Amino acid sequence: MNKSLVLSIFMVCACLFFTACIKDTDFDQAEDIALTPVIELDLIYFNLQANRFFDTINSVPIFTVRDTTLIKFLDDSTLQESLKRAEFFFKFTNSIPRDFQVNFQFLSELNDTTYVAGTSVASGTKAAPVITEFTENVEGEAILSLTQAQKVVVSVTIPSSNENLEGILNLKSKTTYYLEY
């Protein structure tokens, strides 16, 4: 390559470098910048058949069915410091002709309760399933308790059951985390 061409390119780059626009730049404004990402994650889902609420061997009703889901991503210290709000959305589709009480118990690694939420689910039929939606917003002091959770236990309670009960209770849920860095 021609030596004068290389020298010319170098001189142009050097001129651009030294004449760049940095005049009137307030570097203290960099401290005022806040990144606010929003993260949506699936949380819990299940399909509970009506027969789960009756023990056919002993011919006795089972009034409460429980399930545990690990949520270890909340134990990250950066996430704990940055989390400003969490929104839990639960959508139940019920074709069982019974109302349900559903409780969500968030537990620490030592099984201490850190946060509790609950809702009622309206009864439905196989021909006309009923949709019940529930939203739980967590913010302020409750966020710190929530971030200590390692798992969530879902308890589904039915007031009465028998061996002829039919239908399905379906749950789909998601969590939206609002962060600020």
N, C-alpha and C positions, 0 to 999 in steps of 0.2 A: 504494500500500500504506500502511497505517496506520503512522504514525511510532512509536507506542507498541508496536506488534507487532514492528517491526524492532528497537527498543531492547530489548525483552524477550528476543528471540532472541539478540541480541548478548550480553546479560548472562548468559544460561544457558550459552552457548558459552564465555565468559570464565571462568565459575566452573568448568566442566568442565576447561578447560585448566589452570587453576592448582591444581586438586585432583587431578590425574592421579596414578596410583600409580607413583612413582619411588622410594619409600622402600625401603631395604634392597636396592637393585639394585647388584650388583657388576659394574661395567663391565670389570674385568680378566678376567672369564670370556670375554669376546668373543675374546680371543687364543687360547683353548683350542678354539674351534670349528674343525672340519675338515670340508670337503666332500669326499666320496669317490665321485665318479661312476664308473660302469662303462660303457664304450663297446664295443659289438660291431660289427665291420665285416667284410664279405666280403673275402677277400684274393685268392685265386687259384682259378681253375677251368679245367679243360680236358677234352677228350675226344680221346685219342690213338688213332687207328686203328692196328691192327697193321702195316698196309702202310707206315706212317711209319718203320718200322725196317728197311726194305729198299729199296735203290735199284734199281729195275727197269731203268733205262737201262744202268747199268754192271754189273748183276747182282752187287752186293756188299751185305753187311749194313751197316746203320747202327746202331752199338752205343749211341750217346748222342744224345738229342734234348734241346735246350735251349730255354727260353723266358724272356724278361725282362719283368718287370712293374714299373712305376714306383710308388713309395710315398712321394711327396713330403710327405705330411701329417706325417711324423715330424720334419721340419726346423723346426717351430715351437718357439721357445725356451721359451714358457710350457708347452707340452706336455712338452718335455724335462725341465724342472724338476719337473713334477708327476707324471710317470709313475713309478709304484712297481713295477708288475709287468705283464707282457704274457703272454698265453697264446695259443698258436697251436694250432688244431685242424685236422687234415687227415684227410679221409675218402676212401679210394681204393676204387673198385669195379673189379675186374680180371677180365675174361673172356678174357684172353690166356693161353695155357698156358705162361707163363714167369714166373719171379720177377723183380722189378725192384729196383734200388737207386735211391732218389730223394734228391737233395741239394738243400738250400736255402741259397744263398749270398747274404747281404745285402751290398750294395756301397755305398760312398760315391759322391759326385758324381765323384770322381777314379778310380773303379773299384777302390778299396782295399777289401779284405774287412773288414767290421766284425763280422759274426756268421755262424756256420755251424751248420746242423742237418741231420740226415739220418735216413732210415728205410729199412727193407726192406718190399717189398710182396709178399705171397704170390701164387702163380700161381692161376689159375682156369680155367674153361672157359666156352664160350658158353652151355651148358646150366646151369651152376652157377657164376655169378660169385662171387668171394670178396671180402669187404669187409675192409679193413685200416684201422684207425684209429690215429692217432698224435697225441699232444699234447706240445708243447714249452713249458715254463714258463721265462720269462726274468725274472730279478730280480737285485737286488744290483748288483754292478759291471757285469754284462753288459748292464743296461738302458742305460747310457751308450753302450756300443758300438752297441747296436741303434738308438738314436735318431740316430746318425750316418748311417744307411742312407738312400739315395735310391731304391734299386731292389733287387729280389730276383730272382735267376737260379735257375730250377728246372732241374736236370739229371736226366733219366730215363735210366738205363742198363740195358740188357738183356744177359744173358750170351751169347745166341745168337739168330740170326734167319734166316729164309729166306722165299722168295717165297710159300709156301703158308700162312704164319702168319695166323691170323684172330682177331678179337676187338677189344675196346676197353678202354683204361685210362682211367678217369674219376677226376678229382680235384675235390673241393669242399673249400674251406677257409674258415675264419673266424678272426679275431683278436679277442681280448677285452683291452681296455686298462683297467687299474685305476689311477685317478688319485687324487691327494690334494692339495687346495688348502687 
